[in-house]
Amino acid sequence: ALPICLVHLMHGETFEQIEVPREAFGELAVWLRDGMSVRVASRQGVPLLFTLPPRAAYEVVETRLGSREGKTDASKPAVLSNGEALRVPHFVAVGDRILVNTEDGTYYGKAGPGEG
């Protein structure tokens, strides 16, 4: 059997910590990052629903050089620092930090300093 991967969450004011199986986040688990603010809805102390920020920043670790000459497609494939693949505009380069919509995994824009 595979080991259960736990996510450690800490309340921002009380510093109370809980452990939650990564699987509880479903498809959103790929967008989890250290230090990310996660909303937790619980009932009788049991966490039931998790909400990630609408957007989060990730570094582009792989993509091809962008050239739109003769191309009708306005995007190209890229791989992010969390291993996820998505399509980005041609001006995005390896090393760029971009914002991703965590709900659907789509490109939102370039991340500014301190964003994400």
Sequence and secondary structure as in RCSB ss.txt:
>XXXX:A:sequence
ALPICLVHLMHGETFEQIEVPREAFGELAVWLRDGMSVRVASRQGVPLLFTLPPRAAYEVVETRLGSREGKTDAS
KPAVLSNGEALRVPHFVAVGDRILVNTEDGTYYGKAGPGEG
>XXXX:A:secstr
     EEEEE TTT  EEEEEGGGGGGGGGG  TT   EEEEETTEEEEEE  SEEEEEEEEE     TT   SE
EEEEETTS EEEEETT  TT EEEEETTTTEEEEE  TT  
